């Protein structure tokens, strides 16, 4: 059994090895802003307004928020950011973070763009995954109808079939190009349809190796059971299950809709319950040989997984387990895991600056709402700046 190295997420020399002192100062200013809710909200609000008024703020954004949390405006620009990460053993997932117009032309364009990210990824040895949201490939209203048991007819049925074909095209491309692909989770009122599409793709493409991974939002109280059921079906049908447990991203929207429409709130009663089920999902995946992407900015969850791998004798290079964080966040986790030989992938969002503003708005909100996230990042940056002065 391989003895896996001990990890310390307090090793700041490793965490910030890729950053020059000038870049570190820039990070200091960004997280100082994010750490102040009022200034952060005001700054993002002004940036959004400036883009609506067509004011020349793109350059400022590229040097600040956009430059820190996004790889670039295009695939080519973003690959340069990915190359830089790869120098330190951290791999990347190109993530188109543009919200489309919601029409068929937009769905086709999104599918083609994501396909191109995979074509380019396959030319490297440091971009092992593709990723997509099903809502970028088809009308979510149709998925709501299908989940509610309504029968689609005519053009609706044709549009739904086109959505399924786009999903299949991307999953097949991942299979044929020797990549893996992540299907992102979305809102509970059409998530069952997304699950079904993911499992159909797994049944086709996860025979010899794990290509398609489904995402499980553990802030839902039924997600652990859904994961266990998915493994049971995979065993029955003879394909490999790929799972990416996350804590989740749509809690307020989920609760509001449940209250408005009078159905049971799908969300866990508290954060402790979410953490419990997240850790239980990771344990279940490890114990059952499920191909796992541990997508977490929680230091304890990542550390516990390294201990589980050690107990089970899982080789960090086997490809059975990946660790994942967002570009521009939790570098102390990503870089220290990679330095110790674990397989780490960063989601690297990209797209035209003005079209990525909704993503950046969510990142700003997430950094201020997640307990201590921006404070933790800010504190680590300050400590590294002090360390370099010594």
C-alpha atoms as one frame of an Amber mdcrd trajectory, in Angstrom:
protein
   0.000   0.000   0.000   1.496   3.376  -1.003   2.196   5.762   1.874   0.775
   9.106   0.804   2.535  12.311   1.825   1.220  14.490   4.618  -0.397  17.711
   3.469  -0.317  21.140   5.096  -2.544  23.815   3.613  -0.572  26.318   5.707
   2.477  25.991   3.424   2.227  29.419   1.825   5.508  29.188  -0.065   3.952
  26.379  -2.129   0.488  27.993  -2.224   1.761  31.217  -3.796   4.763  29.872
  -5.700   3.169  30.867  -9.014   2.662  34.510  -7.952   5.195  37.297  -8.199
   5.243  39.883  -5.424   3.522  42.341  -7.777   0.760  39.790  -8.464   0.446
  39.169  -4.744  -0.106  42.893  -4.142  -2.818  42.888  -6.797  -4.474  39.899
  -5.075  -4.276  41.821  -1.801  -6.264  44.713  -3.290  -8.859  42.382  -4.862
  -9.519  40.443  -1.666  -9.417  43.582   0.465 -12.297  44.782  -1.714 -14.162
  41.471  -1.563 -13.713  41.382   2.195 -15.756  44.576   2.490 -19.358  43.785
   1.540 -20.347  47.386   0.914 -17.383  48.222  -1.312 -17.626  44.853  -3.113
 -21.333  45.286  -3.901 -20.792  48.883  -4.974 -17.848  47.990  -7.233 -19.656
  45.135  -8.976 -22.773  47.283  -9.349 -20.808  50.112 -10.939 -19.015  47.707
 -13.282 -22.322  46.217 -14.451 -23.732  49.714 -14.968 -20.635  50.789 -16.893
 -20.999  47.861 -19.304 -24.692  48.700 -19.836 -23.726  52.287 -20.624 -20.915
  51.031 -22.889 -18.235  52.840 -20.880 -14.597  51.734 -21.440 -14.072  49.657
 -18.294 -12.971  46.373 -19.877  -9.286  47.150 -19.333  -9.806  47.824 -15.633
 -11.810  44.637 -15.176  -9.180  42.535 -16.984  -6.541  43.844 -14.587  -8.653
  43.252 -11.471 -11.626  40.936 -10.824 -11.812  39.378 -14.294  -8.063  38.850
 -14.472  -8.016  37.103 -11.122 -11.050  34.822 -11.442 -11.042  34.147 -15.215
  -8.479  32.673 -17.584  -9.184  35.062 -20.446 -11.765  36.125 -23.001 -11.029
  33.331 -25.468  -9.898  29.710 -25.471  -6.445  30.758 -26.694  -6.006  33.366
 -23.941  -7.201  30.941 -21.290  -4.808  28.193 -22.372  -1.959  30.533 -21.416
  -3.357  30.659 -17.864  -3.682  26.869 -17.907  -0.057  26.492 -19.018   1.044
  28.600 -16.065  -0.909  26.392 -13.634   0.546  23.270 -15.253   4.089  24.405
 -14.379   3.124  23.707 -10.755   1.323  20.428 -11.384  -2.173  21.965 -11.290
  -4.352  20.949 -14.246  -7.291  22.864 -15.712 -10.848  22.641 -17.002 -11.835
  25.300 -19.525 -15.258  26.522 -18.410 -17.277  28.723 -20.771 -18.966  31.078
 -18.283 -21.250  32.996 -20.614 -25.015  32.985 -20.205 -26.585  32.469 -23.629
 -29.712  34.072 -25.068 -31.788  30.915 -24.611 -32.647  30.349 -28.271 -31.691
  27.510 -30.627 -28.958  29.523 -32.310 -27.414  30.269 -28.910 -27.619  26.589
 -27.849 -25.851  25.511 -31.052 -23.161  28.170 -30.598 -22.550  27.142 -26.976
 -22.298  23.481 -27.932 -19.776  24.274 -30.658 -17.686  26.452 -28.329 -17.555
  23.769 -25.631 -16.669  21.202 -28.272 -13.746  23.418 -29.308 -12.539  23.641
 -25.688 -12.297  19.851 -25.718 -10.510  19.722 -29.058  -7.903  22.120 -27.662
  -7.772  20.315 -24.298  -7.026  17.016 -26.017  -3.868  18.550 -27.505  -2.415
  18.945 -24.003  -1.655  16.700 -21.055  -2.839  19.277 -18.496  -6.520  19.802
 -19.443  -8.163  16.413 -18.790 -11.836  17.473 -18.534 -14.591  19.227 -20.412
 -17.632  20.667 -18.624 -21.112  21.895 -19.509 -24.428  22.990 -18.080 -27.421
  21.409 -19.792 -29.257  24.776 -19.642 -26.587  26.087 -22.029 -27.640  23.440
 -24.565 -31.432  23.596 -24.413 -34.526  25.276 -22.991 -34.934  24.552 -19.276
 -38.696  25.090 -19.583 -38.827  21.841 -21.546 -36.935  20.032 -18.796 -39.414
  21.338 -16.216 -42.276  19.945 -18.288 -40.587  16.576 -18.680 -39.826  16.350
 -14.945 -43.454  17.270 -14.164 -44.656  14.441 -16.399 -46.052  16.634 -19.150
 -45.900  15.187 -22.650 -43.949  17.160 -25.220 -45.365  17.339 -28.742 -44.478
  18.976 -32.033 -41.732  21.585 -31.902 -41.235  21.119 -28.149 -40.417  17.457
 -28.673 -38.087  18.334 -31.551 -36.333  20.971 -29.426 -35.907  18.509 -26.558
 -34.435  15.944 -28.956 -31.961  18.570 -30.185 -30.948  19.232 -26.576 -30.343
  15.512 -26.032 -28.301  15.372 -29.242 -26.108  18.261 -28.069 -25.467  16.529
 -24.730 -24.584  13.341 -26.565 -22.282  15.176 -28.969 -20.205  16.579 -26.110
 -20.083  13.321 -24.153 -19.128  11.377 -27.280 -16.434  13.943 -28.056 -14.954
  13.486 -24.574 -14.960   9.721 -25.131 -13.407   9.916 -28.590 -10.784  12.525
 -27.602  -9.642  10.605 -24.535 -10.999  13.202 -22.097 -13.476  13.194 -19.224
 -16.522  15.491 -18.987 -18.449  16.978 -16.061 -22.213  17.562 -16.185 -22.937
  20.455 -13.827 -25.867  20.318 -11.401 -28.676  22.852 -11.623 -32.049  23.602
  -9.984 -33.964  20.732  -8.357 -37.139  21.285 -10.397 -35.434  19.960 -13.524
 -32.381  18.178 -12.077 -33.984  14.738 -12.563 -33.911  15.297 -16.316 -30.244
  16.306 -16.179 -29.513  13.178 -14.129 -31.246  11.004 -16.711 -29.248  12.565
 -19.553 -26.002  12.045 -17.614 -26.804   8.399 -16.851 -27.779   7.708 -20.468
 -24.387   9.078 -21.508 -22.610   7.015 -18.833 -24.315   3.866 -20.056 -22.953
   4.571 -23.555 -19.487   5.930 -22.799 -18.436   4.748 -19.299 -17.789   1.128
 -20.202 -13.996   0.827 -20.509 -13.142   3.960 -18.548 -14.955   6.750 -16.721
 -15.759   9.552 -19.159 -18.971  11.224 -17.892 -19.372  12.536 -14.328 -22.631
  13.734 -12.788 -22.764  16.421 -10.094 -24.510  16.042  -6.714 -25.417  19.111
  -4.666 -25.168  17.937  -1.083 -27.144  20.853   0.321 -30.145  18.887  -0.907
 -31.324  16.418   1.727 -31.953  13.707  -0.880 -28.609  13.873  -2.708 -26.814
  11.185  -0.730 -29.622   8.738  -1.469 -29.609   9.770  -5.137 -25.879   9.064
  -5.314 -26.319   5.639  -3.731 -29.165   4.786  -6.112 -27.034   5.896  -9.066
 -24.277   3.493  -8.051 -26.777   0.644  -7.706 -28.077   1.261 -11.233 -24.532
   1.573 -12.618 -23.617  -1.808 -11.112 -26.773  -3.397 -12.537 -26.164  -2.010
 -16.027 -22.421  -2.565 -16.020 -21.024   0.926 -16.410 -18.726   3.093 -14.275
 -20.253   5.873 -12.197 -18.503   9.244 -12.220 -19.497  11.553  -9.363 -18.668
  15.136  -8.457 -20.138  15.968  -5.031 -20.415  19.712  -4.300 -22.000  21.538
  -1.426 -24.217  23.525  -3.809 -25.025  26.882  -5.337 -28.765  27.602  -5.567
 -29.953  27.487  -1.944 -31.815  30.789  -1.680 -33.576  30.268  -5.013 -34.549
  26.708  -4.033 -36.026  27.762  -0.695 -37.939  30.690  -2.191 -39.555  28.519
  -4.885 -40.483  25.775  -2.415 -42.174  28.332  -0.159 -43.952  30.014  -3.074
 -45.255  26.770  -4.586 -45.961  24.961  -1.342 -43.790  21.861  -1.678 -41.243
  20.454   0.746 -38.065  22.492   1.000 -35.371  20.382  -0.731 -32.561  22.038
   1.229 -30.793  20.658   4.304 -31.865  22.201   7.643 -28.383  23.630   8.319
 -24.763  23.721   7.155 -23.818  20.907   9.523 -26.222  18.567   7.714 -24.734
  19.606   4.360 -21.196  18.980   5.624 -22.244  15.620   7.067 -23.750  14.447
   3.778 -20.861  15.854   1.744 -18.336  13.891   3.776 -20.589  10.808   3.664
 -20.755  11.114  -0.152 -16.959  11.271  -0.407 -16.643   8.236   1.868 -19.271
   6.315  -0.140 -17.436   7.050  -3.400 -14.076   5.919  -1.999 -15.489   2.765
  -0.406 -17.302   1.771  -3.596 -14.593   2.577  -6.143 -16.646   5.355  -7.729
 -14.655   7.705  -9.963 -14.583  10.877  -7.923 -14.046  14.601  -8.388 -13.924
  16.206  -4.945 -14.990  19.770  -5.731 -14.498  21.677  -2.499 -12.907  24.782
  -1.014 -13.242  23.239   2.447  -9.793  22.421   3.794 -11.053  19.736   6.167
 -12.948  17.859   3.425  -9.891  17.810   1.172  -7.608  16.699   3.992 -10.000
  13.918   5.029 -10.054  12.605   1.470  -6.256  12.336   1.400  -6.472  10.291
   4.616  -9.164   8.050   3.112  -7.025   7.484   0.033  -4.139   6.516   2.289
  -6.276   4.061   4.258  -7.589   2.485   1.044  -4.234   2.443  -0.703  -5.471
   4.596  -3.582  -2.614   5.794  -5.762  -2.899   9.610  -6.249  -1.995   9.100
  -9.924  -4.552   6.356 -10.600  -7.116   8.807 -12.028  -9.749   7.438  -9.656
  -9.754  10.626  -7.577  -9.403  14.275  -8.605  -9.497  17.345  -6.367 -11.030
  20.502  -7.806 -11.219  24.201  -6.949 -12.074  27.392  -8.829  -9.426  29.471
 -10.565  -8.325  32.331  -8.334  -9.531  30.683  -5.131  -8.067  28.326  -2.505
  -4.619  28.131  -4.057  -3.309  26.946  -0.687  -5.401  23.780  -1.220  -4.783
  23.291  -4.949  -1.039  23.922  -5.057  -0.203  21.973  -1.894  -2.194  18.954
  -3.081  -0.523  19.103  -6.492   2.935  19.482  -4.923   2.248  16.310  -2.902
   1.387  14.395  -6.082  -2.407  14.430  -6.041  -4.382  15.111  -9.218  -5.821
  18.614  -9.014  -7.949  20.453 -11.574  -8.926  24.100 -11.497 -12.135  25.292
 -13.158 -10.860  28.094 -15.421 -13.815  30.283 -16.461 -13.519  32.312 -19.642
 -15.541  34.465 -22.030 -15.891  38.111 -23.129 -15.561  40.348 -20.061 -19.010
  41.928 -20.350 -20.660  38.506 -20.783 -18.852  36.998 -17.790 -20.124  39.697
 -15.401 -22.937  37.460 -14.055 -20.270  34.873 -13.132 -18.085  37.515 -11.452
 -21.095  38.860  -9.574 -21.744  35.357  -8.198 -18.062  34.944  -7.252 -18.128
  38.235  -5.335 -21.329  37.208  -3.550 -19.934  33.746  -2.815 -16.724  35.100
  -1.354 -18.634  37.314   1.029 -21.405  34.831   1.897 -19.412  31.625   2.429
 -18.387  31.633   6.068 -14.993  33.309   6.152 -14.056  32.545   2.508 -12.780
  35.981   1.517 -11.419  36.590   5.026  -9.472  33.327   4.848  -8.077  34.131
   1.380  -7.199  37.683   2.481  -5.448  36.476   5.629  -3.335  33.969   3.677
  -2.270  36.676   1.216  -1.271  39.024   4.061   0.718  36.236   5.729   2.563
  35.439   2.498   3.393  39.117   1.975   4.839  39.238   5.500   6.775  36.012
   4.894   8.388  37.422   1.748   9.550  40.532   3.611  11.427  38.462   6.183
